Amino acid sequence: MNVMDAVRFDQAETYEPEEGWRRVAMAGSEAFSFEWFEKPPGHSSPVHDHENEQVCLVLDGELTVYTDPDEGAGEEITLGTYDSVWLEPWEPHRVENTGTETAVGIDVFAPGRSFDFWTDRE
């Protein structure tokens, strides 16, 4: 038996960790999850890591991804429209909109996760 689980964008669970930084939970499973996001110019996520592999795909705008930013030995890469990057599990990173327009993209996580990652942080 096939089961299809559609998520309508305008009805999806939405989380706004900070003003202008919006995330929308798209279709996914325990194996992987998709989150659509928009990030305003100049905004940076806090340095964080997680058990999930992550692929970040930029659909519009510009993002700079910094790995191990607190250790001083990390790397940085600036992504433009349709560029993507893979981050391994537990890799400390932060993502900043270094452009002048709102950046829009999709994050894919494996295994999947929920917004609890952000809401349960201390």
FENJO-V999080 format. One record per backbone hydrogen bond with DSSP energy under -0.5 kcal/mol. NH is the residue of the N-H (numbers start at 1). CO is the residue of the C=O. If there is no record, write none. Layout:
NH/CO
NH/CO
This chain:
6/4
11/8
12/8
12/9
15/23
17/15
18/21
21/18
22/20
22/38
23/15
24/36
25/13
26/24
26/34
29/32
33/109
35/107
36/24
37/105
38/22
39/103
42/97
43/40
45/95
48/93
53/110
54/87
55/108
56/85
57/55
57/106
58/56
58/83
59/57
59/104
60/104
63/79
64/96
65/77
66/64
66/94
67/75
68/92
71/68
72/68
73/68
74/68
77/65
79/63
79/77
82/58
83/80
85/56
87/54
90/50
91/88
92/90
93/48
94/66
96/64
97/43
98/96
99/62
103/39
104/60
105/37
106/57
107/35
108/55
109/33
110/53
112/30
117/114
118/115
119/115
120/116
121/118
